[in-house]
Amino acid sequence: MKIPNFKRLTKSDYNKEDQEFIEKLGFIINNSFEVIYEALNRKVDLVNNIACTVRDVTLSVNANGAPVAAASFSLDNPQNKVIGCQVISCVNLDESNVFPTATPFITFTQTNTGILINNVAGLPAGTNFRLKIVAYT
């Protein structure tokens, strides 16, 4: 369902003695409702409105799911504690006919500057993948 347009408060809709007050109040209310209206009409995005960092990481894992080479990424706000990481995209960089065996799941350690990936479940061994990862804070 699409949210209908909101009616802005305009001083001309009120008695002359109330118009100055409505003009001041309307400015505050109209601006606030416009922001809320835009957000509710799909104007909220992951990068600008959610407390998170989104990064691409290229890696390959061994048979146990451990990265073959150290895999890490920086955080936008490294002082914030990361509560979890989620893979939102997974692209095979070697062979287009090799797919993840399950939804990739990451175990990680937060460092002073970012995230160190300890293990990735769900990826076939020996294949290079580009993961788009969201680290939620």
C-alpha positions as CSV (number, residue, x, y, z in Angstrom):
1,M,0.0,0.0,0.0
2,K,1.3,3.4,-0.9
3,I,0.9,6.1,1.7
4,P,-1.3,8.9,0.4
5,N,0.2,12.4,0.2
6,F,-0.1,14.4,3.4
7,K,-1.8,17.7,3.6
8,R,0.5,20.5,4.6
9,L,-0.5,23.1,7.2
10,T,-1.0,26.4,5.5
11,K,-1.9,29.7,7.2
12,S,-4.6,30.5,4.6
13,D,-6.7,27.5,5.8
14,Y,-7.2,29.2,9.2
15,N,-8.8,32.3,10.6
16,K,-6.8,35.5,10.2
17,E,-6.1,35.7,14.0
18,D,-4.5,32.2,14.0
19,Q,-2.5,32.6,10.8
20,E,0.8,33.8,12.4
21,F,0.8,30.9,14.8
22,I,-0.1,28.4,12.1
23,E,2.7,29.7,9.9
24,K,5.3,29.1,12.7
25,L,3.8,25.8,13.7
26,G,3.3,24.7,10.2
27,F,7.0,25.1,9.3
28,I,8.0,22.7,12.1
29,I,5.2,20.2,11.5
30,N,5.4,20.2,7.7
31,N,9.2,19.7,7.6
32,S,8.9,16.8,10.1
33,F,6.1,15.1,8.4
34,E,7.8,15.4,5.0
35,V,10.9,13.5,6.4
36,I,8.6,10.8,7.9
37,Y,6.5,10.6,4.7
38,E,9.6,10.2,2.5
39,A,11.0,7.5,4.8
40,L,7.8,5.5,4.8
41,N,7.7,5.7,1.0
42,R,10.8,3.6,0.5
43,K,13.3,6.5,0.9
44,V,15.3,4.7,3.7
45,D,18.4,3.0,2.5
46,L,20.9,0.7,4.2
47,V,24.0,2.8,3.9
48,N,22.7,6.2,4.9
49,N,20.0,5.3,7.4
50,I,20.9,2.1,9.2
51,A,23.8,1.8,11.7
52,C,26.0,-0.4,9.7
53,T,29.0,-0.7,7.4
54,V,28.7,-2.3,3.9
55,R,31.8,-3.7,2.3
56,D,32.9,-6.0,-0.5
57,V,35.4,-8.7,0.4
58,T,37.1,-11.1,-2.0
59,L,38.1,-14.4,-0.5
60,S,38.5,-18.2,-1.0
61,V,38.1,-20.7,1.8
62,N,39.6,-24.1,2.5
63,A,37.5,-27.3,3.2
64,N,36.9,-26.1,6.8
65,G,35.6,-22.7,5.7
66,A,38.7,-20.8,6.9
67,P,39.9,-18.1,4.5
68,V,42.9,-19.2,2.5
69,A,44.4,-15.7,3.0
70,A,43.7,-13.2,5.7
71,A,40.3,-11.6,5.0
72,S,39.2,-8.4,6.8
73,F,37.5,-5.1,6.2
74,S,37.4,-1.7,7.8
75,L,34.4,-0.3,9.6
76,D,32.9,3.2,9.1
77,N,32.8,3.6,12.9
78,P,35.3,1.2,14.4
79,Q,34.5,2.4,18.0
80,N,31.0,0.9,17.7
81,K,30.5,-2.7,18.7
82,V,29.4,-4.9,15.8
83,I,26.4,-7.1,16.8
84,G,26.5,-9.3,13.6
85,C,27.5,-9.6,10.0
86,Q,25.3,-10.7,7.1
87,V,26.2,-11.6,3.5
88,I,23.8,-9.9,1.2
89,S,25.5,-10.8,-2.1
90,C,27.8,-13.6,-3.2
91,V,29.5,-13.7,-6.6
92,N,31.7,-16.5,-7.9
93,L,34.7,-14.9,-9.5
94,D,36.1,-18.1,-11.0
95,E,33.4,-20.3,-12.5
96,S,29.9,-19.2,-13.1
97,N,28.5,-22.7,-12.6
98,V,29.8,-23.2,-9.0
99,F,27.4,-21.9,-6.4
100,P,27.4,-21.6,-2.6
101,T,26.2,-24.8,-0.9
102,A,24.2,-22.8,1.6
103,T,23.6,-19.2,2.7
104,P,27.1,-17.9,3.5
105,F,27.5,-17.3,7.3
106,I,30.5,-15.5,8.7
107,T,32.2,-15.9,12.1
108,F,34.4,-12.9,12.9
109,T,36.5,-11.0,15.4
110,Q,36.2,-7.3,15.7
111,T,39.6,-5.5,15.8
112,N,40.5,-1.9,16.7
113,T,39.9,-0.9,13.0
114,G,37.5,-3.4,11.5
115,I,36.4,-7.0,11.1
116,L,38.6,-10.1,10.7
117,I,36.8,-12.9,9.1
118,N,37.5,-16.2,10.9
119,N,35.3,-18.6,9.0
120,V,32.7,-18.6,6.2
121,A,30.2,-21.5,6.1
122,G,28.4,-22.3,2.9
123,L,31.1,-21.7,0.3
124,P,32.8,-24.4,-1.7
125,A,36.6,-24.7,-1.1
126,G,39.1,-23.3,-3.5
127,T,36.9,-20.9,-5.3
128,N,37.2,-17.1,-5.2
129,F,34.1,-15.3,-4.2
130,R,33.2,-11.6,-3.8
131,L,31.0,-11.2,-0.7
132,K,29.0,-8.0,0.0
133,I,28.9,-8.0,3.8
134,V,26.8,-5.8,6.1
135,A,28.3,-5.3,9.6
136,Y,25.5,-4.1,11.9
137,T,26.3,-1.9,14.9
